[in-house]
Amino acid sequence: MTWPMARRSRWRTTARVLAVLALLTPLVLPLVLLVLGALDAPGQSPPQTARDLLPDEPGRAGLDAALAMTPLWRQLANTALVTAVAVPVTVLLASSAGFAIGAGRGRSARWLLWLTVLLALVPPVCLWVPRVVLLRWLGLGGETLTVTFTALAATSPLLVLLYALAYRRVPASTLDAARSESLGPVATWWRVAMPQVPGATFAVAALAFAAHWGNVMEPTLLLTDPERKTAALGVRTLAGLEPTLYPVFLSAALVVTIPPLLVFLLAQRRIFALTTSEER
């Protein structure tokens, strides 16, 4: 019995490894191609075969050209400012709204839940023009921080729903004990409920970071000064270069891709550690 069980265990381990590799390949392969293209020298024709993907003389000529064509470092600083403001605001508003839904009782909580679901079904394209008109009417159309306006609505109703589902798992006895200690709704949310859902907080923060870091539409509609634009918009301006300058575009894209990639890796590791500790 021991040998068949050990053999079955090895087969399961192998199957899991193959499944993980199958899932990672569509994510890692584009990143590898991005790095190889960024290290290539500008002025050459795009690769036609797999052998052409390897740069003959890898270097940073593409990045230097990108920095000469667009103020990429300044735009990265603008993007960092946007995310530094938008992510905390998103977390606080999504968490408080999710607490009202997830920890609420009665008909009002159900109505809030359905309202949030309906808002999540609204296509973002329907809100672009009204949002731009409102911001320009308020005289805020050309400032970098105006692109964080969506953070005032928790960035996305889906983030509110994520928190609501997390708060549903908080034991009702914990919230009842907080009420018995004469804690108000805000204090119960901040001091009792929110520390119970750190995994949701890291997930919402990572998703909000990715949404605002890679946001292109609002900067396109609101920002015209290159010094006030975000990095995603700066990379987009390089997308129209001629094919022989593809390393310039890929170098800028690689620089802009690294921060959200690191954030997701750190957030995933933290969420996995929290999930493992909760299971134990």
N, C-alpha and C positions, 0 to 999 in steps of 0.2 A: 504493500500500500504506500510505502514511503517513496519509492521510485516513481510511480505514476503521479503522485501528488507533486513531487519536485519537478517532474517534467511539465506538468500542467502549469505550475507556477512560472517556469521559465517561458513557456509559450505566452502566458498572459503578460509577462514583463515585456517580451519582444513585441507583442501586439500593441501595448501601450506606447512603447518607444516609436514604433512605426506610425501610430496615429498622431503622436505629437509632431513628428517630423512632417507628416502630410499636412498638418494644420499650419506649421511654421513656414513651410516652403513658399506659399503665396505671399507671406509677409516679409521674409528675409531676402528672397530673390530680387524683388525690386530695389531693396536697399543696397544689395551688392552691386547691381547694375548702376545705381545712382553714384556710388563711390567710384566705380571704375570710370564712368563717364566724366565725373568731376576731376579726376586725376589726369585725363587726357589733355593734349595741347589744342588750343583753338586753331582754326584754319584748316582742319582736315575734314574730309568727307565723312558723313556718319557711317558707323560700322555696318557692313553688309553680311558678315558671317560671325560665328561665335568666336573665332580666332581674333577678329578685329576688335573685340570688346576689351582685350588687354592692351593698355596704353604702352606705346613704345618707350616713351620717356616720361614717366609720371612726374607731376609737379603741380605747382599752384598757379600756373599761368592763367587758368580759367578764373580762379578766384580774384586774382589781381585785375583782370579785365572787368569782372563784375563790379568790383569796388570802384573802378574808374568810370563805369557807366551809370552807377546809381549809388546814392549814399546809404549803403546797406547797413553799416554799423549804426548810423543814426536811426534808421528805420527799425533795427533790432531793439534799440533802446526804447523807441516809442512803443513797440509791441510789448516789451517787458513792463513798461508803465501801465499799459492797458490791462494786461493780465494781473498785475499786482493790485489793481483797483477792482477789476471785474470779478476775480475769483472769490475773494472774501465776501463781497456783496452777494454774489450768487449763493454761496454756501449759507450765509445767514438767512437770506430770504427764502431759499428753497427749504431749509431746515425748519424755519418757523411755520411756513405754509404747510409743509408735510406733517408737522406735529399737530396742527389744527385738524388735519384730515385723518391721520393715522391714529391719534390718541383721542380724537373726539368721539362723542357718543350721540346717538339719536339721529333725527332726520337731517339736521343741519350738516353733520359730517358727511352723510351720504350725498347730499346735494353738492357739497364742495368737491367730493370725489368725482361725480359725474361732470361737473363743470370743468374740472381740470382735464379730464379725459377728452372732452369736447374741444378745449383749447389746444390740446396736443394734436388734434386732427386738423387744425387750421394750417394750410401750407404757409411757410414763412414768406413766400413770394407775395402773398396778399398783404403783408404788413410793411414791405419795403418802402413803397411810395408814401403811404400815410406817415410813417415814421420820419422819413426825410423831410416831408412838408412841415411836420410839427417841430422838428429840431431847427430847421431854418427859420420858421416863424418865431421861435424863441431866441434866435440869434446865435445858435450854437453849431452852425453847420460846418465850420472850418476847423474846429479844434480836434486834436487827437483823441481826447477823452470822450468825445461825443459817441465814439463807436462802442463805448461801454454801456450805452443806454439800455441795451437788452438785459444787462445784469439787474436792472431795477425790476424786471419781470422774472427774476430767477433764471435768466438765459433761456430756459426751455421748460415747459410744463412737465416734460418727462423726468426732469431732475426732481421736481416736487413729488411726483408719483414714486420715484425711487426712495425718497425719504419717507413718504407715507407708508410704503410697504415695510421699511425698516422699523418704523415706530409701532407698527402693528405687532411686532415680535416682542416689544417691551412688555413685561408682565404688568397686568392691570393692578396687581397688588402694590407694585412699586409706585405707580402714579397715585393710587389711593393713599399710600403712606405719606406721599408728599403733600397731598391735599389735607390730610389730617394734621400735618405740621403747619398748617395755615400758609403754605406757599401759594402764591398766585400763579396764573397760567404762564407768565413770562419766566418767573423763577423756576417753575417746574420744568419748563422746556430747557432752559439754559443750564440749570444746576443738576437736574436729575435725568431727563430724557436724552439730551444730546450726548452726554458722555457714554450712554449705553449703545450708541450706534456709530462707533469710529470707522467701521468699514464703509458705511454709506457716506460718511463725510469725505474720506479719501477718494472714493469713487466719484462723487459729485465734483470735488475739487479738480480731479484729473480730467473729467469730461468737460468741465467749464474752461479749464486751461486750454484744452485742445480746440474747443469751439472759438474762443476769443483769439488764440494764437494764429489759427488758420483762417480767421474771418476775412473774406475778400469783398463781399457785396457792400456792407456798410462803408468801409473805407473808400470803395470805388465811387459811391454815391455822395459821400460827404467831404472827402479830403481831396484837395487839388494841389497843395503845396508839397513838393517832394520831401521837404524836411519834416513834414508832419505825417507823412504816410507811414503805414505799418510795413513790416518785412514781407508779409504775404503779398501785399500789393506791389512792393518793389520787385519781387520775383516774377510776378505776373507781367510786369512791363518788359522783362527780359525774354519772355516766352515768344515774342514776335521776331527775334533775331533770325538771321539766315541760318540754314542747316549747318553750315561749317562752323558756326559759333556755338554749337550745342554744349560744349564743356563750360561755357560762361554761364548759361542758364542752369545747368546741373550743379555747378559749384555753389551758386547762390541758393539753390533749392536744398543742397546738402547742409549748408550752414543753418538754414531756417528749420530744417527737419530735426537736427540734433536735440535742441531743448525739449520739445514735446516728447521725443522718444525717451529721453532720460527720465522725464516726469512720469511717463507711463510705466517704465521699468521699476522705478522706486515705489510708485503707488501700488503696482501689482504685487511687489514683494511685501509691502506693508499690509495690504489687504489679505494676502495669503497667510501672513504670520498671525494676524488678528483672527482669521477664520480657524486656523489650527488651534490657537489657544482657546477659542470658544468651544470647539469640539471636545477638547480635553477636559 
